[in-house]
Every structure is written in structure tokens, then in C-alpha cells.
Amino acid sequence: MEYHLTNKTALVTGSTSGIGFAIARLLAKEGVHVIINGRNDQGITKAITELKKENTSAILTGAIADFSDKDSVATLLARIDAVDILVNNVGIFTSQSFADTRDEDWYRLFEVNVMSGVRLSRAFLPKMLKKGWGRIIFISSECAQLVPEDLIAYSMTKAALLSISRGLAQTTKGTAVTVNAVMPGSTLSDGAKRFLKAQAAKEKQTEEEVASNFFKNVRTTSLLGRFTSTEEIANGVMYLASPLSSATNGAVIKLEGGSVPGII
């Protein structure tokens, strides 16, 4: 598919692995200048090297930022004047009971998962509006609606992204700038792979058996009945990032395999 994105510039936060890396890969294939973001040079260099091996013509640069540190974000913004596409993907989570989740855990999750997108959108959205075109995409999660008991704080942050995304979209009324959110489900990221491997060793099962049991016993609402790939999520993001999505604004696109019940 031709996404008409040649010569655009995109910043994908948390793009050295997982969903962010998959999004960066597809954007680069479409001729987008992709700014790869990570917390250190080592991760960024590794990601860029891998992408260059796959696509020698890829236009890639790196930008370090630790989104738990607002000064680090300020340094990032001082380096990047403007982008056409902003993918607010970076995120962290902690699996723990509500009683064991300390104040500092709540604040750290909010700082990284929510304020990262707030600060970047505040910097880049006005420039998109002035230029007359732009895309901001927030990567939320099925947990925004499912809210697992061990991920209450994380789910709170992902629900907040939906409100921010919708609110920002309303400020773009009558323009060619759009703001949307994507709601991935259980995705086979590096973290999920480590979880499956650890559980398989612990329960003396294969990773395939652990994955199957997860959907039989935990994520029972999933219609897909399997982990989505990072590429499947990236495919949905590509539509929102492109001019083809000009009629989609203020929306939440579900890519969770039907795990969230209901029709809206």
C-alpha cells in the first residue's frame, strides 16, 4: 500500500524495541525520516543498525531521552524543532497489587506514560497546526478498559491517554492535523516473550502452552485467542499516520483482538 509519507519526519518514542520499533520499521520503509528514541546510545545504535540492514535507504537518526526525567525531555525538545508525525509510544508498567503500589510507583508511571505524550504534544502540535498538516498518535492499551487487578496504576495511565488524545483532537477542528489513539491488546513484545519464557520454565511447560493457557484462563474475552504481533499493531498505526486517515480524528482504534467487550 502507498501511504504517501515520503519526506515526512516522525518521532516514535520508545522505538528501540517492541511496538515502537515495529512502527519505526514500517515508517522507514515508506520513506519517512524516523527519529529513533531510547534511553541510551547503545539501544539506539543497535536499533538503527538493524533497520539499516533491512533497508539500506532508510533515513534514521537517534534521540536520547529518559521520559522519567523532565530535564531529559527538555533536552530532546531543544534538539528537535518539529515533526510531521508524533507517535507517543513509550511506556512502562509494574505488575503488583493495589496495596503494594506505592505513591512513587504511581507518580513514575504517570510521569513516563502520560507526561511524555503531554510534553511532546504541547511542543509539536502548535507547529503542526501552523504548518497545516500533522499526525499525533497515542499508544494506549486494552488495559485502559479491562483494568487487571495487578495493573491498576498502569491502566489508569492508559485510560488517561484516551482523554488527552480526544481533547487534543478537539483543538484541531477544521484543520488537516489529527490526533488519535490506538488500543493494542496482549502483544508479543520482548517483555511478553520474557514472561512466556520465565513462566514456561517455572511451570515446566512449553512457551506455546503458557500462551494458550493465558488466553484460556486469563484473557478469556479475547476473540483472537492469541498474542498479536508488533507488526500487526504497527500496521494499524501506519494508517493513522498517513494522509489516508484524513477523516479519522479523535478516535480510538482497537487492535486488541476483540478482548474488550462491546461495540464501542
Contacts in CASP RR format, 6 or more apart in sequence:
PFRMAT RR
TARGET T0000
AUTHOR 0000-0000-0000
METHOD contacts of the structure
MODEL  1
MEYHLTNKTALVTGSTSGIGFAIARLLAKEGVHVIINGRNDQGITKAITE
LKKENTSAILTGAIADFSDKDSVATLLARIDAVDILVNNVGIFTSQSFAD
TRDEDWYRLFEVNVMSGVRLSRAFLPKMLKKGWGRIIFISSECAQLVPED
LIAYSMTKAALLSISRGLAQTTKGTAVTVNAVMPGSTLSDGAKRFLKAQA
AKEKQTEEEVASNFFKNVRTTSLLGRFTSTEEIANGVMYLASPLSSATNG
AVIKLEGGSVPGII
3 30 0 8 1.000
3 238 0 8 1.000
3 239 0 8 1.000
3 241 0 8 1.000
3 242 0 8 1.000
3 243 0 8 1.000
3 244 0 8 1.000
4 242 0 8 1.000
4 243 0 8 1.000
4 244 0 8 1.000
5 27 0 8 1.000
5 30 0 8 1.000
5 31 0 8 1.000
5 32 0 8 1.000
5 85 0 8 1.000
5 241 0 8 1.000
5 242 0 8 1.000
5 243 0 8 1.000
6 30 0 8 1.000
6 31 0 8 1.000
6 32 0 8 1.000
7 31 0 8 1.000
7 33 0 8 1.000
8 31 0 8 1.000
8 32 0 8 1.000
8 33 0 8 1.000
8 84 0 8 1.000
8 85 0 8 1.000
9 32 0 8 1.000
9 33 0 8 1.000
9 34 0 8 1.000
9 35 0 8 1.000
9 82 0 8 1.000
9 83 0 8 1.000
9 84 0 8 1.000
9 85 0 8 1.000
10 24 0 8 1.000
10 27 0 8 1.000
10 32 0 8 1.000
10 33 0 8 1.000
10 34 0 8 1.000
10 35 0 8 1.000
10 83 0 8 1.000
10 84 0 8 1.000
10 85 0 8 1.000
10 86 0 8 1.000
10 87 0 8 1.000
10 241 0 8 1.000
11 35 0 8 1.000
11 37 0 8 1.000
11 63 0 8 1.000
11 80 0 8 1.000
11 83 0 8 1.000
11 85 0 8 1.000
11 86 0 8 1.000
11 87 0 8 1.000
11 120 0 8 1.000
11 124 0 8 1.000
12 20 0 8 1.000
12 23 0 8 1.000
12 24 0 8 1.000
12 27 0 8 1.000
12 34 0 8 1.000
12 35 0 8 1.000
12 36 0 8 1.000
12 37 0 8 1.000
12 87 0 8 1.000
12 89 0 8 1.000
13 20 0 8 1.000
13 37 0 8 1.000
13 38 0 8 1.000
13 65 0 8 1.000
13 67 0 8 1.000
13 87 0 8 1.000
13 88 0 8 1.000
13 89 0 8 1.000
13 90 0 8 1.000
13 116 0 8 1.000
13 117 0 8 1.000
13 120 0 8 1.000
14 20 0 8 1.000
14 37 0 8 1.000
14 38 0 8 1.000
14 89 0 8 1.000
14 90 0 8 1.000
14 91 0 8 1.000
15 21 0 8 1.000
15 23 0 8 1.000
15 24 0 8 1.000
15 34 0 8 1.000
15 36 0 8 1.000
15 37 0 8 1.000
15 38 0 8 1.000
15 47 0 8 1.000
15 87 0 8 1.000
15 89 0 8 1.000
16 36 0 8 1.000
16 37 0 8 1.000
16 38 0 8 1.000
16 43 0 8 1.000
16 44 0 8 1.000
16 46 0 8 1.000
16 47 0 8 1.000
17 47 0 8 1.000
17 189 0 8 1.000
17 190 0 8 1.000
18 187 0 8 1.000
18 189 0 8 1.000
18 190 0 8 1.000
18 230 0 8 1.000
19 89 0 8 1.000
19 139 0 8 1.000
19 184 0 8 1.000
19 187 0 8 1.000
19 189 0 8 1.000
19 230 0 8 1.000
19 233 0 8 1.000
19 234 0 8 1.000
20 87 0 8 1.000
20 89 0 8 1.000
20 139 0 8 1.000
20 230 0 8 1.000
20 234 0 8 1.000
21 47 0 8 1.000
21 230 0 8 1.000
22 229 0 8 1.000
22 230 0 8 1.000
22 231 0 8 1.000
22 233 0 8 1.000
22 234 0 8 1.000
23 87 0 8 1.000
23 89 0 8 1.000
23 233 0 8 1.000
23 234 0 8 1.000
23 237 0 8 1.000
23 238 0 8 1.000
24 34 0 8 1.000
24 36 0 8 1.000
24 47 0 8 1.000
24 51 0 8 1.000
24 60 0 8 1.000
25 51 0 8 1.000
25 54 0 8 1.000
25 55 0 8 1.000
25 234 0 8 1.000
26 231 0 8 1.000
26 234 0 8 1.000
26 235 0 8 1.000
26 237 0 8 1.000
26 238 0 8 1.000
27 34 0 8 1.000
27 85 0 8 1.000
27 238 0 8 1.000
27 241 0 8 1.000
28 34 0 8 1.000
28 51 0 8 1.000
28 55 0 8 1.000
28 58 0 8 1.000
28 59 0 8 1.000
28 60 0 8 1.000
29 55 0 8 1.000
29 58 0 8 1.000
30 238 0 8 1.000
30 242 0 8 1.000
31 57 0 8 1.000
31 58 0 8 1.000
31 59 0 8 1.000
32 59 0 8 1.000
32 85 0 8 1.000
33 59 0 8 1.000
33 60 0 8 1.000
33 61 0 8 1.000
34 58 0 8 1.000
34 59 0 8 1.000
34 60 0 8 1.000
34 61 0 8 1.000
35 60 0 8 1.000
35 61 0 8 1.000
35 62 0 8 1.000
35 63 0 8 1.000
35 80 0 8 1.000
35 83 0 8 1.000
36 44 0 8 1.000
36 47 0 8 1.000
36 48 0 8 1.000
36 51 0 8 1.000
36 60 0 8 1.000
36 61 0 8 1.000
36 62 0 8 1.000
36 63 0 8 1.000
37 44 0 8 1.000
37 62 0 8 1.000
37 63 0 8 1.000
37 64 0 8 1.000
37 65 0 8 1.000
37 76 0 8 1.000
37 90 0 8 1.000
38 44 0 8 1.000
38 62 0 8 1.000
38 63 0 8 1.000
38 64 0 8 1.000
38 65 0 8 1.000
39 64 0 8 1.000
39 65 0 8 1.000
39 66 0 8 1.000
40 64 0 8 1.000
41 64 0 8 1.000
44 62 0 8 1.000
44 63 0 8 1.000
44 64 0 8 1.000
48 60 0 8 1.000
48 62 0 8 1.000
51 58 0 8 1.000
51 60 0 8 1.000
52 58 0 8 1.000
52 60 0 8 1.000
63 76 0 8 1.000
63 79 0 8 1.000
63 80 0 8 1.000
64 72 0 8 1.000
64 76 0 8 1.000
65 72 0 8 1.000
65 73 0 8 1.000
65 75 0 8 1.000
65 76 0 8 1.000
66 72 0 8 1.000
67 73 0 8 1.000
67 90 0 8 1.000
67 91 0 8 1.000
67 111 0 8 1.000
67 112 0 8 1.000
67 115 0 8 1.000
67 116 0 8 1.000
68 108 0 8 1.000
68 111 0 8 1.000
68 112 0 8 1.000
70 111 0 8 1.000
70 115 0 8 1.000
70 119 0 8 1.000
73 116 0 8 1.000
73 119 0 8 1.000
73 120 0 8 1.000
77 119 0 8 1.000
77 120 0 8 1.000
77 123 0 8 1.000
81 127 0 8 1.000
82 124 0 8 1.000
82 127 0 8 1.000
82 128 0 8 1.000
82 131 0 8 1.000
83 124 0 8 1.000
84 128 0 8 1.000
84 131 0 8 1.000
84 133 0 8 1.000
84 134 0 8 1.000
84 135 0 8 1.000
85 134 0 8 1.000
85 135 0 8 1.000
85 136 0 8 1.000
85 137 0 8 1.000
85 241 0 8 1.000
86 120 0 8 1.000
86 121 0 8 1.000
86 124 0 8 1.000
86 135 0 8 1.000
86 136 0 8 1.000
86 137 0 8 1.000
87 137 0 8 1.000
87 139 0 8 1.000
87 237 0 8 1.000
87 241 0 8 1.000
88 116 0 8 1.000
88 117 0 8 1.000
88 120 0 8 1.000
88 121 0 8 1.000
88 136 0 8 1.000
88 137 0 8 1.000
88 138 0 8 1.000
88 139 0 8 1.000
88 161 0 8 1.000
89 139 0 8 1.000
90 112 0 8 1.000
90 113 0 8 1.000
90 116 0 8 1.000
91 112 0 8 1.000
91 113 0 8 1.000
91 116 0 8 1.000
92 108 0 8 1.000
92 109 0 8 1.000
92 112 0 8 1.000
92 113 0 8 1.000
93 109 0 8 1.000
93 151 0 8 1.000
93 154 0 8 1.000
94 101 0 8 1.000
94 105 0 8 1.000
94 109 0 8 1.000
94 153 0 8 1.000
94 154 0 8 1.000
95 150 0 8 1.000
95 151 0 8 1.000
96 105 0 8 1.000
96 150 0 8 1.000
97 149 0 8 1.000
97 150 0 8 1.000
98 149 0 8 1.000
98 152 0 8 1.000
101 152 0 8 1.000
101 153 0 8 1.000
105 153 0 8 1.000
106 153 0 8 1.000
106 156 0 8 1.000
109 153 0 8 1.000
109 154 0 8 1.000
109 156 0 8 1.000
109 157 0 8 1.000
110 156 0 8 1.000
110 157 0 8 1.000
110 160 0 8 1.000
113 154 0 8 1.000
113 157 0 8 1.000
113 158 0 8 1.000
113 160 0 8 1.000
113 161 0 8 1.000
114 157 0 8 1.000
114 160 0 8 1.000
114 161 0 8 1.000
114 164 0 8 1.000
117 138 0 8 1.000
117 161 0 8 1.000
117 164 0 8 1.000
118 164 0 8 1.000
121 136 0 8 1.000
121 164 0 8 1.000
121 168 0 8 1.000
121 179 0 8 1.000
124 136 0 8 1.000
125 136 0 8 1.000
125 168 0 8 1.000
125 171 0 8 1.000
125 172 0 8 1.000
125 177 0 8 1.000
125 179 0 8 1.000
128 134 0 8 1.000
128 135 0 8 1.000
128 136 0 8 1.000
128 177 0 8 1.000
129 172 0 8 1.000
129 175 0 8 1.000
129 177 0 8 1.000
132 175 0 8 1.000
132 176 0 8 1.000
132 177 0 8 1.000
133 176 0 8 1.000
133 177 0 8 1.000
133 243 0 8 1.000
134 176 0 8 1.000
134 177 0 8 1.000
134 178 0 8 1.000
135 177 0 8 1.000
135 178 0 8 1.000
135 179 0 8 1.000
135 180 0 8 1.000
135 240 0 8 1.000
135 241 0 8 1.000
135 242 0 8 1.000
135 245 0 8 1.000
136 165 0 8 1.000
136 168 0 8 1.000
136 177 0 8 1.000
136 178 0 8 1.000
136 179 0 8 1.000
136 180 0 8 1.000
137 179 0 8 1.000
137 180 0 8 1.000
137 181 0 8 1.000
137 182 0 8 1.000
137 237 0 8 1.000
137 240 0 8 1.000
137 241 0 8 1.000
138 161 0 8 1.000
138 162 0 8 1.000
138 164 0 8 1.000
138 165 0 8 1.000
138 179 0 8 1.000
138 180 0 8 1.000
138 181 0 8 1.000
138 182 0 8 1.000
139 161 0 8 1.000
139 181 0 8 1.000
139 182 0 8 1.000
139 184 0 8 1.000
139 233 0 8 1.000
139 237 0 8 1.000
140 158 0 8 1.000
140 159 0 8 1.000
140 161 0 8 1.000
140 162 0 8 1.000
140 165 0 8 1.000
140 181 0 8 1.000
140 182 0 8 1.000
140 183 0 8 1.000
140 184 0 8 1.000
140 252 0 8 1.000
141 154 0 8 1.000
141 155 0 8 1.000
141 158 0 8 1.000
141 183 0 8 1.000
141 184 0 8 1.000
141 185 0 8 1.000
142 183 0 8 1.000
142 184 0 8 1.000
142 185 0 8 1.000
142 186 0 8 1.000
142 254 0 8 1.000
142 256 0 8 1.000
142 259 0 8 1.000
142 260 0 8 1.000
143 151 0 8 1.000
143 154 0 8 1.000
143 155 0 8 1.000
143 158 0 8 1.000
144 155 0 8 1.000
144 158 0 8 1.000
144 159 0 8 1.000
144 161 0 8 1.000
144 162 0 8 1.000
144 183 0 8 1.000
145 159 0 8 1.000
145 183 0 8 1.000
145 260 0 8 1.000
146 155 0 8 1.000
146 221 0 8 1.000
146 259 0 8 1.000
146 260 0 8 1.000
147 155 0 8 1.000
148 155 0 8 1.000
161 181 0 8 1.000
162 181 0 8 1.000
162 183 0 8 1.000
162 252 0 8 1.000
165 179 0 8 1.000
165 180 0 8 1.000
165 181 0 8 1.000
165 250 0 8 1.000
165 252 0 8 1.000
166 179 0 8 1.000
166 181 0 8 1.000
166 250 0 8 1.000
166 252 0 8 1.000
167 179 0 8 1.000
167 250 0 8 1.000
168 179 0 8 1.000
169 178 0 8 1.000
169 179 0 8 1.000
169 180 0 8 1.000
169 249 0 8 1.000
169 250 0 8 1.000
169 251 0 8 1.000
170 250 0 8 1.000
172 178 0 8 1.000
172 179 0 8 1.000
172 249 0 8 1.000
176 246 0 8 1.000
178 240 0 8 1.000
178 245 0 8 1.000
178 246 0 8 1.000
178 248 0 8 1.000
178 249 0 8 1.000
178 250 0 8 1.000
179 249 0 8 1.000
179 250 0 8 1.000
180 240 0 8 1.000
180 245 0 8 1.000
180 248 0 8 1.000
180 249 0 8 1.000
180 250 0 8 1.000
180 251 0 8 1.000
180 252 0 8 1.000
180 253 0 8 1.000
181 250 0 8 1.000
181 251 0 8 1.000
181 252 0 8 1.000
181 253 0 8 1.000
182 233 0 8 1.000
182 236 0 8 1.000
182 237 0 8 1.000
182 240 0 8 1.000
182 252 0 8 1.000
182 253 0 8 1.000
182 255 0 8 1.000
183 252 0 8 1.000
183 253 0 8 1.000
183 254 0 8 1.000
183 255 0 8 1.000
183 256 0 8 1.000
183 260 0 8 1.000
184 228 0 8 1.000
184 233 0 8 1.000
184 255 0 8 1.000
184 256 0 8 1.000
185 228 0 8 1.000
185 255 0 8 1.000
185 256 0 8 1.000
185 257 0 8 1.000
185 259 0 8 1.000
186 192 0 8 1.000
186 214 0 8 1.000
186 215 0 8 1.000
186 219 0 8 1.000
186 222 0 8 1.000
186 227 0 8 1.000
186 228 0 8 1.000
186 256 0 8 1.000
186 259 0 8 1.000
187 227 0 8 1.000
187 228 0 8 1.000
187 229 0 8 1.000
187 230 0 8 1.000
187 232 0 8 1.000
187 233 0 8 1.000
188 227 0 8 1.000
188 228 0 8 1.000
188 229 0 8 1.000
188 230 0 8 1.000
189 230 0 8 1.000
192 227 0 8 1.000
196 207 0 8 1.000
196 210 0 8 1.000
196 211 0 8 1.000
197 207 0 8 1.000
199 205 0 8 1.000
199 210 0 8 1.000
200 206 0 8 1.000
200 207 0 8 1.000
200 209 0 8 1.000
200 210 0 8 1.000
203 210 0 8 1.000
205 213 0 8 1.000
211 226 0 8 1.000
211 227 0 8 1.000
215 222 0 8 1.000
215 225 0 8 1.000
215 226 0 8 1.000
219 225 0 8 1.000
219 259 0 8 1.000
221 258 0 8 1.000
221 259 0 8 1.000
221 260 0 8 1.000
221 261 0 8 1.000
222 256 0 8 1.000
222 257 0 8 1.000
222 258 0 8 1.000
222 259 0 8 1.000
223 257 0 8 1.000
223 258 0 8 1.000
223 259 0 8 1.000
224 257 0 8 1.000
224 258 0 8 1.000
224 259 0 8 1.000
225 257 0 8 1.000
228 255 0 8 1.000
228 256 0 8 1.000
228 257 0 8 1.000
232 255 0 8 1.000
233 255 0 8 1.000
236 253 0 8 1.000
236 255 0 8 1.000
239 245 0 8 1.000
239 248 0 8 1.000
239 253 0 8 1.000
240 248 0 8 1.000
240 253 0 8 1.000
254 260 0 8 1.000
END
